[in-house]
Amino acid sequence: MTDGSNIAAWTRTDSKVLHVLASVLAQQNRESQAVALLECVLGADPENSSVHRALGGLYLELERFGEALEMADAALAAGPEKRVREGLLLVRCHALWGLGRTEEAEEVMQLYINERRRP
């Protein structure tokens, strides 16, 4: 498909390629375009936790804290491995802090510290 008219069908097949393209856009300081692309991928593949993680990080950079929190929570719900979970906890903490929910942010940071201490 070359015209992009059916992006939903295309992203189901090629979401990994689009995810890489979004990473390249973000590295070029084109975060808004990366977000738009990943949102399309997520629309076609809503269970894709790697897209949730990537969007969470981009939303943080754009100070879209509520959306970053939603993405971190969605990715955490998928039960990621320890290293990924730790990163998501940091995204969640930063998002909560940005929303002014400092007590919750501190609780999440303590959870992160406790998890880092475990082998």
N, CA, C and O atoms as a MOPAC input file, in Angstrom:
PM7 MOZYME 1SCF
protein

 N      0.85200 1    -1.17100 1     0.00000 1
 C      0.00000 1     0.00000 1     0.00000 1
 C      0.89600 1     1.23100 1     0.00000 1
 O      1.75400 1     1.37400 1     0.87100 1
 N      0.71000 1     2.08900 1    -0.93600 1
 C      1.58400 1     3.24400 1    -1.04600 1
 C      0.89800 1     4.56500 1    -0.76500 1
 O      1.57400 1     5.54300 1    -0.44500 1
 N     -0.41600 1     4.62800 1    -0.87200 1
 C     -1.07400 1     5.92300 1    -0.69500 1
 C     -1.44600 1     6.24100 1     0.73900 1
 O     -1.83500 1     7.37300 1     1.02700 1
 N     -1.34200 1     5.28500 1     1.64900 1
 C     -1.63100 1     5.54200 1     3.05700 1
 C     -3.10400 1     5.67000 1     3.36700 1
 O     -3.45500 1     6.05300 1     4.48300 1
 N     -3.99200 1     5.36100 1     2.41300 1
 C     -5.41600 1     5.56600 1     2.63100 1
 C     -6.01500 1     4.60900 1     3.65500 1
 O     -7.07400 1     4.89400 1     4.21500 1
 N     -5.37000 1     3.50400 1     3.90400 1
 C     -5.87400 1     2.55200 1     4.87700 1
 C     -4.80800 1     2.30300 1     5.94300 1
 O     -4.30600 1     1.18800 1     6.08300 1
 N     -4.47000 1     3.34700 1     6.68500 1
 C     -3.38300 1     3.28200 1     7.66600 1
 C     -3.64100 1     2.23100 1     8.74200 1
 O     -2.69200 1     1.61400 1     9.22600 1
 N     -4.88900 1     2.01100 1     9.12700 1
 C     -5.17800 1     1.03600 1    10.17900 1
 C     -4.75200 1    -0.36300 1     9.75400 1
 O     -4.10700 1    -1.07200 1    10.52600 1
 N     -5.09700 1    -0.76500 1     8.55500 1
 C     -4.70000 1    -2.09200 1     8.06800 1
 C     -3.19200 1    -2.16100 1     7.89900 1
 O     -2.57400 1    -3.18400 1     8.19200 1
 N     -2.60600 1    -1.08000 1     7.43100 1
 C     -1.17000 1    -1.07100 1     7.17900 1
 C     -0.39900 1    -1.16200 1     8.48700 1
 O      0.59500 1    -1.88500 1     8.55100 1
 N     -0.81100 1    -0.46900 1     9.51200 1
 C     -0.05800 1    -0.46800 1    10.75500 1
 C     -0.14600 1    -1.79100 1    11.47800 1
 O      0.77900 1    -2.13900 1    12.21100 1
 N     -1.22100 1    -2.54800 1    11.30500 1
 C     -1.28200 1    -3.86900 1    11.92500 1
 C     -0.15900 1    -4.75100 1    11.40300 1
 O      0.41300 1    -5.54700 1    12.14700 1
 N      0.14600 1    -4.60900 1    10.15200 1
 C      1.18400 1    -5.42400 1     9.53400 1
 C      2.57400 1    -4.86900 1     9.79700 1
 O      3.51200 1    -5.63500 1    10.01500 1
 N      2.71700 1    -3.58100 1     9.78100 1
 C      4.03300 1    -2.95600 1     9.80800 1
 C      4.28700 1    -2.08000 1    11.03600 1
 O      5.03600 1    -1.10700 1    10.95300 1
 N      3.67800 1    -2.40900 1    12.16100 1
 C      3.80400 1    -1.54100 1    13.33000 1
 C      5.24600 1    -1.42100 1    13.81300 1
 O      5.63500 1    -0.37100 1    14.32500 1
 N      6.04100 1    -2.47000 1    13.66100 1
 C      7.43600 1    -2.38200 1    14.09900 1
 C      8.21100 1    -1.36700 1    13.26300 1
 O      9.01100 1    -0.59800 1    13.79800 1
 N      7.97700 1    -1.36600 1    11.97200 1
 C      8.65800 1    -0.41500 1    11.09300 1
 C      8.23700 1     1.01200 1    11.44400 1
 O      9.07400 1     1.91200 1    11.50200 1
 N      6.95700 1     1.21300 1    11.67300 1
 C      6.46500 1     2.54600 1    12.01700 1
 C      6.98800 1     2.98300 1    13.38000 1
 O      7.24500 1     4.16700 1    13.59700 1
 N      7.14600 1     2.04200 1    14.29000 1
 C      7.69200 1     2.34900 1    15.61000 1
 C      9.13600 1     2.82800 1    15.47300 1
 O      9.53200 1     3.78800 1    16.13400 1
 N      9.91400 1     2.18100 1    14.63600 1
 C     11.29600 1     2.60900 1    14.39200 1
 C     11.31000 1     3.98700 1    13.74900 1
 O     12.11000 1     4.84000 1    14.13100 1
 N     10.43600 1     4.21300 1    12.78100 1
 C     10.35000 1     5.52400 1    12.14000 1
 C     10.00800 1     6.60500 1    13.16700 1
 O     10.56500 1     7.70200 1    13.12000 1
 N      9.10900 1     6.30600 1    14.07900 1
 C      8.76000 1     7.26700 1    15.12700 1
 C      9.96400 1     7.56200 1    16.01500 1
 O     10.15500 1     8.70200 1    16.43700 1
 N     10.77000 1     6.55600 1    16.30000 1
 C     11.98600 1     6.76800 1    17.09800 1
 C     12.94700 1     7.70100 1    16.37400 1
 O     13.54900 1     8.58000 1    16.99200 1
 N     13.08900 1     7.51200 1    15.07800 1
 C     13.96500 1     8.38300 1    14.28800 1
 C     13.43200 1     9.81400 1    14.31000 1
 O     14.20300 1    10.76000 1    14.47200 1
 N     12.13800 1     9.97500 1    14.15100 1
 C     11.54600 1    11.31700 1    14.19600 1
 C     11.80200 1    11.97500 1    15.55200 1
 O     12.13900 1    13.15800 1    15.61400 1
 N     11.64600 1    11.22600 1    16.61900 1
 C     11.87800 1    11.78100 1    17.95800 1
 C     13.33500 1    12.19200 1    18.13600 1
 O     13.62100 1    13.22600 1    18.74000 1
 N     14.25000 1    11.39100 1    17.61500 1
 C     15.67800 1    11.72400 1    17.71200 1
 C     16.01400 1    12.98000 1    16.91100 1
 O     17.00800 1    13.64800 1    17.19400 1
 N     15.20400 1    13.29800 1    15.93200 1
 C     15.40000 1    14.50100 1    15.11700 1
 C     14.61500 1    15.68800 1    15.68200 1
 O     14.40800 1    16.68600 1    14.99300 1
 N     14.18300 1    15.57200 1    16.93400 1
 C     13.39300 1    16.61900 1    17.59900 1
 C     12.07900 1    16.90700 1    16.87700 1
 O     11.61500 1    18.04600 1    16.82800 1
 N     11.50700 1    15.87700 1    16.33500 1
 C     10.20900 1    15.98900 1    15.66600 1
 C      9.19200 1    15.15900 1    16.45200 1
 O      8.50900 1    14.28700 1    15.91600 1
 N      9.12400 1    15.47800 1    17.76600 1
 C      8.30800 1    14.69500 1    18.68200 1
 C      6.83300 1    14.68400 1    18.31000 1
 O      6.17200 1    13.65400 1    18.43900 1
 N      6.31200 1    15.81000 1    17.85200 1
 C      4.88900 1    15.87000 1    17.50400 1
 C      4.56100 1    14.91300 1    16.36600 1
 O      3.51000 1    14.27100 1    16.37300 1
 N      5.45700 1    14.81500 1    15.38800 1
 C      5.23500 1    13.87700 1    14.29200 1
 C      5.36500 1    12.44300 1    14.77500 1
 O      4.60800 1    11.57300 1    14.34600 1
 N      6.31500 1    12.19000 1    15.66300 1
 C      6.47800 1    10.84800 1    16.22400 1
 C      5.22400 1    10.44400 1    16.99700 1
 O      4.75700 1     9.31100 1    16.88300 1
 N      4.68400 1    11.36900 1    17.77900 1
 C      3.46400 1    11.09400 1    18.54000 1
 C      2.31400 1    10.77200 1    17.59400 1
 O      1.59000 1     9.79900 1    17.80600 1
 N      2.14100 1    11.57800 1    16.55600 1
 C      1.04800 1    11.34700 1    15.60900 1
 C      1.16200 1     9.96400 1    14.97300 1
 O      0.16200 1     9.26100 1    14.82500 1
 N      2.36300 1     9.58000 1    14.60200 1
 C      2.57900 1     8.28300 1    13.98400 1
 C      2.27600 1     7.15500 1    14.96800 1
 O      1.58500 1     6.19600 1    14.62400 1
 N      2.79500 1     7.27100 1    16.19700 1
 C      2.55200 1     6.22500 1    17.19700 1
 C      1.08200 1     6.14700 1    17.60100 1
 O      0.58000 1     5.06500 1    17.90300 1
 N      0.40100 1     7.27000 1    17.61000 1
 C     -1.03300 1     7.23800 1    17.91300 1
 C     -1.79300 1     6.46300 1    16.84600 1
 O     -2.75800 1     5.76500 1    17.15700 1
 N     -1.36700 1     6.57800 1    15.58700 1
 C     -1.97600 1     5.78500 1    14.51400 1
 C     -1.70600 1     4.29800 1    14.72800 1
 O     -2.60000 1     3.46400 1    14.58100 1
 N     -0.47800 1     3.98300 1    15.07400 1
 C     -0.12100 1     2.58300 1    15.33100 1
 C     -0.94800 1     2.04500 1    16.48900 1
 O     -1.47600 1     0.93500 1    16.41300 1
 N     -1.06300 1     2.82100 1    17.55800 1
 C     -1.82500 1     2.38700 1    18.72100 1
 C     -3.29800 1     2.19600 1    18.37100 1
 O     -3.94600 1     1.28400 1    18.88400 1
 N     -3.82400 1     3.04700 1    17.50700 1
 C     -5.21200 1     2.89800 1    17.07600 1
 C     -5.46300 1     1.57100 1    16.38200 1
 O     -6.53200 1     0.97700 1    16.52000 1
 N     -4.47500 1     1.11300 1    15.63900 1
 C     -4.59700 1    -0.15300 1    14.92400 1
 C     -4.20600 1    -1.34400 1    15.78200 1
 O     -4.64700 1    -2.46500 1    15.52800 1
 N     -3.38800 1    -1.11000 1    16.79100 1
 C     -2.85100 1    -2.18900 1    17.62500 1
 C     -2.86300 1    -1.74600 1    19.09400 1
 O     -1.80400 1    -1.52500 1    19.68300 1
 N     -4.06600 1    -1.61400 1    19.69000 1
 C     -4.18700 1    -1.02100 1    21.02800 1
 C     -3.55100 1    -1.83100 1    22.15200 1
 O     -3.38900 1    -1.31400 1    23.25700 1
 N     -3.19500 1    -3.06500 1    21.90300 1
 C     -2.57200 1    -3.89100 1    22.94700 1
 C     -1.04700 1    -3.85000 1    22.87700 1
 O     -0.38100 1    -4.56600 1    23.62500 1
 N     -0.49200 1    -3.04200 1    22.01100 1
 C      0.95700 1    -2.99400 1    21.79600 1
 C      1.61800 1    -2.19700 1    22.91700 1
 O      1.64100 1    -0.96600 1    22.88000 1
 N      2.15600 1    -2.90100 1    23.91400 1
 C      2.70700 1    -2.21800 1    25.09300 1
 C      3.97400 1    -1.43300 1    24.76500 1
 O      4.27900 1    -0.46100 1    25.45500 1
 N      4.71700 1    -1.82400 1    23.73500 1
 C      5.90800 1    -1.04500 1    23.39000 1
 C      5.52200 1     0.32500 1    22.84000 1
 O      6.25600 1     1.29500 1    23.02800 1
 N      4.39300 1     0.41300 1    22.17400 1
 C      3.91400 1     1.70800 1    21.69400 1
 C      3.43700 1     2.54500 1    22.88000 1
 O      3.67400 1     3.75200 1    22.92100 1
 N      2.76700 1     1.91100 1    23.84300 1
 C      2.37000 1     2.63100 1    25.05900 1
 C      3.59800 1     3.23300 1    25.74500 1
 O      3.58100 1     4.39100 1    26.16400 1
 N      4.66900 1     2.43000 1    25.85500 1
 C      5.89700 1     2.91400 1    26.49800 1
 C      6.48600 1     4.09000 1    25.73100 1
 O      6.84400 1     5.10700 1    26.32600 1
 N      6.58600 1     3.95400 1    24.42100 1
 C      7.17900 1     5.01600 1    23.60300 1
 C      6.34600 1     6.29800 1    23.67700 1
 O      6.89400 1     7.39200 1    23.81000 1
 N      5.04100 1     6.15900 1    23.59300 1
 C      4.17300 1     7.33600 1    23.68900 1
 C      4.27700 1     7.98700 1    25.06100 1
 O      4.27400 1     9.21300 1    25.17100 1
 N      4.36900 1     7.17800 1    26.09800 1
 C      4.51200 1     7.73300 1    27.45100 1
 C      5.72900 1     8.62700 1    27.55400 1
 O      5.65300 1     9.72500 1    28.10500 1
 N      6.84900 1     8.16500 1    27.02600 1
 C      8.07100 1     8.97300 1    27.05300 1
 C      7.95700 1    10.24700 1    26.23300 1
 O      8.41700 1    11.30800 1    26.65500 1
 N      7.34400 1    10.14000 1    25.06100 1
 C      7.17300 1    11.33100 1    24.21800 1
 C      6.20800 1    12.32600 1    24.85700 1
 O      6.44100 1    13.53400 1    24.82000 1
 N      5.14100 1    11.82300 1    25.43600 1
 C      4.20200 1    12.71700 1    26.11200 1
 C      4.89000 1    13.46300 1    27.25400 1
 O      4.61700 1    14.64100 1    27.48300 1
 N      5.77900 1    12.78000 1    27.96900 1
 C      6.53400 1    13.46700 1    29.03000 1
 C      7.35100 1    14.61100 1    28.44800 1
 O      7.34500 1    15.71800 1    28.98600 1
 N      8.05600 1    14.34900 1    27.34800 1
 C      8.87400 1    15.38500 1    26.72200 1
 C      8.03400 1    16.58600 1    26.29800 1
 O      8.49700 1    17.72600 1    26.33000 1
 N      6.79400 1    16.31300 1    25.89900 1
 C      5.89600 1    17.38600 1    25.46100 1
 C      5.07100 1    17.95600 1    26.61700 1
 O      4.18600 1    18.78600 1    26.41000 1
 N      5.37100 1    17.50000 1    27.83300 1
 C      4.67100 1    17.92900 1    29.05300 1
 C      3.17000 1    17.65600 1    28.99200 1
 O      2.36100 1    18.43000 1    29.50200 1
 N      2.82500 1    16.55700 1    28.36800 1
 C      1.43900 1    16.08000 1    28.31300 1
 C      1.32500 1    14.98100 1    29.37400 1
 O      1.22300 1    13.79400 1    29.06400 1
 N      1.34700 1    15.41800 1    30.62300 1
 C      1.50600 1    14.50700 1    31.74700 1
 C      0.34700 1    13.53400 1    31.93100 1
 O      0.57100 1    12.37100 1    32.26900 1
 N     -0.86300 1    13.97700 1    31.71800 1
 C     -2.01900 1    13.08700 1    31.85600 1
 C     -1.95300 1    11.93500 1    30.87000 1
 O     -2.22600 1    10.78900 1    31.22600 1
 N     -1.59200 1    12.23800 1    29.63600 1
 C     -1.48100 1    11.19900 1    28.62200 1
 C     -0.28500 1    10.28500 1    28.89700 1
 O     -0.35000 1     9.08100 1    28.65100 1
 N      0.80000 1    10.85900 1    29.40300 1
 C      1.96500 1    10.04200 1    29.76300 1
 C      1.58900 1     9.04100 1    30.84800 1
 O      1.99100 1     7.87900 1    30.79600 1
 N      0.82500 1     9.49200 1    31.82200 1
 C      0.38200 1     8.61300 1    32.90400 1
 C     -0.49500 1     7.48100 1    32.36200 1
 O     -0.33300 1     6.32600 1    32.75500 1
 N     -1.41300 1     7.81000 1    31.47100 1
 C     -2.27800 1     6.79000 1    30.87000 1
 C     -1.45600 1     5.73100 1    30.14400 1
 O     -1.72200 1     4.53700 1    30.27500 1
 N     -0.46500 1     6.16600 1    29.38200 1
 C      0.36300 1     5.22600 1    28.62400 1
 C      1.20400 1     4.34900 1    29.55700 1
 O      1.33300 1     3.14600 1    29.33100 1
 N      1.77200 1     4.95000 1    30.59900 1
 C      2.56800 1     4.16700 1    31.55600 1
 C      1.69300 1     3.13200 1    32.24700 1
 O      2.09900 1     1.98100 1    32.40500 1
 N      0.49900 1     3.53200 1    32.65600 1
 C     -0.40300 1     2.59900 1    33.32500 1
 C     -0.81100 1     1.46100 1    32.39200 1
 O     -0.87800 1     0.30700 1    32.81400 1
 N     -1.08400 1     1.78000 1    31.12800 1
 C     -1.46300 1     0.74200 1    30.16700 1
 C     -0.32200 1    -0.24300 1    29.94600 1
 O     -0.54900 1    -1.45100 1    29.87200 1
 N      0.88900 1     0.25800 1    29.84100 1
 C      2.04400 1    -0.62300 1    29.63900 1
 C      2.32700 1    -1.44600 1    30.89300 1
 O      2.68700 1    -2.61900 1    30.79300 1
 N      2.17000 1    -0.85000 1    32.06400 1
 C      2.37400 1    -1.59600 1    33.31900 1
 C      1.34300 1    -2.71700 1    33.47100 1
 O      1.64900 1    -3.77600 1    34.01700 1
 N      0.14000 1    -2.48200 1    32.99200 1
 C     -0.91700 1    -3.48800 1    33.08900 1
 C     -0.57600 1    -4.74800 1    32.29100 1
 O     -1.09900 1    -5.82600 1    32.57100 1
 N      0.29700 1    -4.60800 1    31.30100 1
 C      0.69700 1    -5.75800 1    30.48200 1
 C      1.69500 1    -6.66100 1    31.19900 1
 O      2.03300 1    -7.72800 1    30.68500 1
 N      2.17500 1    -6.25700 1    32.37800 1
 C      3.10400 1    -7.07600 1    33.15300 1
 C      4.48100 1    -7.20400 1    32.52400 1
 O      4.94600 1    -8.31600 1    32.27500 1
 N      5.13600 1    -6.08500 1    32.26700 1
 C      6.43800 1    -6.13700 1    31.59600 1
 C      7.54000 1    -6.71400 1    32.48200 1
 O      7.38300 1    -6.82500 1    33.69800 1
 N      8.64300 1    -7.07500 1    31.85900 1
 C      9.80300 1    -7.57600 1    32.59600 1
 C     10.32900 1    -6.50300 1    33.54100 1
 O      9.99200 1    -5.32700 1    33.40400 1
 N     11.15500 1    -6.91200 1    34.49700 1
 C     11.62500 1    -6.03900 1    35.57300 1
 C     12.24500 1    -4.73700 1    35.07100 1
 O     11.87500 1    -3.66400 1    35.54900 1
 N     13.16500 1    -4.80100 1    34.13400 1
 C     13.85700 1    -3.59900 1    33.65500 1
 C     12.88100 1    -2.61800 1    32.99400 1
 O     12.95500 1    -1.41000 1    33.21600 1
 N     11.98300 1    -3.14900 1    32.19400 1
 C     10.98500 1    -2.30300 1    31.53100 1
 C     10.03000 1    -1.72200 1    32.56300 1
 O      9.66500 1    -0.54900 1    32.49000 1
 N      9.63000 1    -2.53900 1    33.51400 1
 C      8.72900 1    -2.07400 1    34.58600 1
 C      9.35300 1    -0.91700 1    35.35200 1
 O      8.67700 1     0.06300 1    35.66400 1
 N     10.64600 1    -1.03000 1    35.65700 1
 C     11.32300 1     0.04300 1    36.38100 1
 C     11.27200 1     1.35200 1    35.59500 1
 O     11.00600 1     2.41100 1    36.16300 1
 N     11.52400 1     1.27700 1    34.29500 1
 C     11.45700 1     2.48000 1    33.45900 1
 C     10.05700 1     3.07100 1    33.42900 1
 O      9.89100 1     4.29000 1    33.46000 1
 N      9.05900 1     2.21400 1    33.36800 1
 C      7.67300 1     2.68300 1    33.36000 1
 C      7.29500 1     3.32500 1    34.68500 1
 O      6.52600 1     4.28600 1    34.71700 1
 N      7.83200 1     2.80000 1    35.77500 1
 C      7.57200 1     3.42600 1    37.07600 1
 C      8.13800 1     4.84500 1    37.10600 1
 O      7.52800 1     5.74600 1    37.68100 1
 N      9.29400 1     5.04300 1    36.49200 1
 C      9.86800 1     6.39500 1    36.43400 1
 C      9.01100 1     7.32400 1    35.58000 1
 O      8.81400 1     8.48700 1    35.93200 1
 N      8.50100 1     6.81700 1    34.46000 1
 C      7.59600 1     7.62200 1    33.63100 1
 C      6.36200 1     7.98300 1    34.44400 1
 O      5.91000 1     9.12800 1    34.43300 1
 N      5.82300 1     6.99800 1    35.14900 1
 C      4.62900 1     7.23700 1    35.95800 1
 C      4.90700 1     8.28400 1    37.04400 1
 O      4.09300 1     9.17900 1    37.27100 1
 N      6.04600 1     8.16800 1    37.70500 1
 C      6.42700 1     9.11300 1    38.75100 1
 C      6.53600 1    10.53100 1    38.18500 1
 O      5.99000 1    11.47600 1    38.75300 1
 N      7.23900 1    10.66700 1    37.07500 1
 C      7.42300 1    11.98200 1    36.45500 1
 C      6.07800 1    12.58000 1    36.04800 1
 O      5.83600 1    13.77000 1    36.24900 1
 N      5.20400 1    11.74800 1    35.47400 1
 C      3.88700 1    12.23600 1    35.05100 1
 C      3.06700 1    12.70200 1    36.25300 1
 O      2.44400 1    13.76300 1    36.21000 1
 N      3.06800 1    11.91700 1    37.31400 1
 C      2.32500 1    12.31200 1    38.52100 1
 C      2.87100 1    13.61600 1    39.09200 1
 O      2.10800 1    14.49000 1    39.50500 1
 N      4.18700 1    13.74000 1    39.11200 1
 C      4.81000 1    14.96900 1    39.60400 1
 C      4.37700 1    16.16100 1    38.74800 1
 O      4.03400 1    17.22200 1    39.27000 1
 N      4.39900 1    15.97000 1    37.43500 1
 C      3.99200 1    17.03900 1    36.52400 1
 C      2.54000 1    17.44200 1    36.69600 1
 O      2.17000 1    18.58600 1    36.43300 1
 N      1.71600 1    16.49700 1    37.13900 1
 C      0.30100 1    16.78100 1    37.38000 1
 C      0.05800 1    17.37700 1    38.76800 1
 O     -1.07600 1    17.69200 1    39.12700 1
 N      1.13000 1    17.52600 1    39.53700 1
 C      0.99100 1    18.08400 1    40.87800 1
 C      0.54900 1    17.06500 1    41.91400 1
 O      0.16700 1    17.43400 1    43.02400 1
 N      0.59500 1    15.81100 1    41.56900 1
 C      0.17800 1    14.74000 1    42.47700 1
 C      1.42800 1    14.19000 1    43.16700 1
 O      1.82400 1    13.04200 1    42.96500 1
 N      2.03200 1    15.05200 1    43.98700 1
 C      3.35200 1    14.76300 1    44.54200 1
 C      3.36900 1    13.58500 1    45.51000 1
 O      4.33300 1    12.82000 1    45.52500 1
 N      2.32800 1    13.42500 1    46.31200 1
 C      2.30600 1    12.29700 1    47.24600 1
 C      2.29800 1    10.97300 1    46.49100 1
 O      3.01200 1    10.03800 1    46.85400 1
 N      1.48400 1    10.89900 1    45.43700 1
 C      1.44900 1     9.68900 1    44.62600 1
 C      2.79400 1     9.47100 1    43.93100 1
 O      3.27400 1     8.34200 1    43.83300 1
 N      3.38800 1    10.54900 1    43.45700 1
 C      4.69100 1    10.44700 1    42.79900 1
 C      5.73500 1     9.89200 1    43.76400 1
 O      6.55200 1     9.05200 1    43.38600 1
 N      5.70600 1    10.35700 1    44.99800 1
 C      6.65300 1     9.86700 1    46.00700 1
 C      6.43400 1     8.38800 1    46.29800 1
 O      7.39700 1     7.64500 1    46.49200 1
 N      5.17800 1     7.95400 1    46.32900 1
 C      4.87600 1     6.53400 1    46.54500 1
 C      5.42200 1     5.68200 1    45.40600 1
 O      5.98200 1     4.61000 1    45.63600 1
 N      5.25700 1     6.16100 1    44.18900 1
 C      5.75900 1     5.42400 1    43.02900 1
 C      7.28400 1     5.39000 1    43.05000 1
 O      7.88800 1     4.37300 1    42.70600 1
 N      7.90600 1     6.49300 1    43.45100 1
 C      9.36300 1     6.51200 1    43.53300 1
 C      9.85500 1     5.51600 1    44.57800 1
 O     10.86500 1     4.84500 1    44.36600 1
 N      9.15100 1     5.41500 1    45.69900 1
 C      9.53300 1     4.43700 1    46.71500 1
 C      9.37700 1     3.01600 1    46.17700 1
 O     10.20900 1     2.15100 1    46.45000 1
 N      8.32900 1     2.78200 1    45.42600 1
 C      8.13700 1     1.47500 1    44.79800 1
 C      9.29000 1     1.17500 1    43.84200 1
 O      9.80300 1     0.05600 1    43.81200 1
 N      9.69000 1     2.16800 1    43.06900 1
 C     10.82000 1     2.01700 1    42.14900 1
 C     12.09800 1     1.66200 1    42.92600 1
 O     12.82300 1     0.74200 1    42.54800 1
 N     12.36100 1     2.38500 1    43.99100 1
 C     13.56500 1     2.13500 1    44.80000 1
 C     13.53300 1     0.70600 1    45.36600 1
 O     14.53700 1    -0.00500 1    45.33500 1
 N     12.38000 1     0.30200 1    45.87700 1
 C     12.25500 1    -1.04400 1    46.43300 1
 C     12.49100 1    -2.11100 1    45.36300 1
 O     13.13100 1    -3.13000 1    45.62300 1
 N     11.97300 1    -1.86900 1    44.16600 1
 C     12.16100 1    -2.85400 1    43.08600 1
 C     13.61200 1    -2.91400 1    42.63600 1
 O     14.11300 1    -3.98600 1    42.29700 1
 N     14.28400 1    -1.78300 1    42.63000 1
 C     15.70100 1    -1.75600 1    42.23000 1
 C     16.57600 1    -2.52100 1    43.21400 1
 O     17.61700 1    -3.06000 1    42.83800 1
 N     16.15400 1    -2.56900 1    44.47300 1
 C     16.94000 1    -3.26900 1    45.50000 1
 C     16.80600 1    -4.78000 1    45.37600 1
 O     17.67100 1    -5.52600 1    45.83500 1
 N     15.72600 1    -5.22800 1    44.75900 1
 C     15.52500 1    -6.66700 1    44.59300 1
 C     16.32700 1    -7.18400 1    43.41100 1
 O     16.42100 1    -6.51900 1    42.38000 1
 N     16.90600 1    -8.37400 1    43.56100 1
 C     17.67900 1    -8.94400 1    42.44300 1
 C     16.79000 1    -9.38100 1    41.28500 1
 O     17.29100 1    -9.87800 1    40.27600 1

